[in-house]
């Protein structure tokens, strides 16, 4: 099974640049407090790094 990481949206995307809002949507984070599980690969890790100030990462 592929490694997965859990992400929770903790900061509001309002007032941030459009590319960061689109990155959050691409990760499946559409509401404050929502938690999603994504596959850990270079693509998603780059997306997480881009919006690290808005999400909390739950390593497992």
C-alpha positions as CSV (number, residue, x, y, z in Angstrom):
1,X,0.0,0.0,0.0
2,X,1.3,3.5,-0.9
3,X,2.3,5.8,1.9
4,X,-0.4,8.4,2.7
5,X,-0.5,11.6,4.7
6,X,-3.4,13.4,6.3
7,X,-3.9,17.1,5.8
8,X,-6.2,19.5,7.6
9,X,-7.1,23.0,6.4
10,X,-6.3,25.3,9.3
11,X,-6.0,28.7,7.6
12,X,-8.4,30.5,5.4
13,X,-7.5,30.8,1.7
14,X,-9.3,34.2,1.6
15,X,-6.8,36.9,0.8
16,X,-4.2,34.5,-0.6
17,X,-3.1,34.3,-4.2
18,X,-5.3,32.4,-6.7
19,X,-2.6,29.7,-7.3
20,X,-2.6,28.8,-3.6
21,X,-6.4,28.6,-3.5
22,X,-6.3,26.3,-6.6
23,X,-3.6,24.1,-4.9
24,X,-5.9,23.7,-1.9
25,X,-8.7,22.7,-4.1
26,X,-6.5,20.2,-6.0
27,X,-5.6,18.6,-2.7
28,X,-9.3,18.3,-1.9
29,X,-9.3,20.9,0.9
30,X,-12.4,23.0,0.3
31,X,-13.6,23.9,3.8
32,X,-11.9,25.1,7.0
33,X,-11.3,22.1,9.3
34,X,-11.7,19.5,6.5
35,X,-9.2,16.6,6.7
36,X,-8.2,14.6,3.6
37,X,-5.8,11.7,3.0
38,X,-3.5,12.0,0.0
39,X,-0.9,9.7,-1.5
40,X,2.6,10.7,-0.5
41,X,4.6,11.4,-3.7
42,X,6.8,14.2,-5.0
43,X,3.8,15.9,-6.7
44,X,1.6,16.1,-3.6
45,X,4.5,17.0,-1.4
46,X,5.3,20.0,-3.6
47,X,1.7,21.1,-3.3
48,X,1.8,20.7,0.4
49,X,5.0,22.8,0.6
50,X,3.3,25.6,-1.4
51,X,0.4,25.9,1.1
52,X,2.2,24.8,4.3
53,X,1.2,27.9,6.1
54,X,-2.5,27.0,5.6
55,X,-2.5,23.3,6.4
56,X,-1.5,20.9,9.2
57,X,0.2,17.7,8.2
58,X,-0.6,14.5,10.3
59,X,2.3,12.1,9.6
60,X,1.5,8.4,10.1
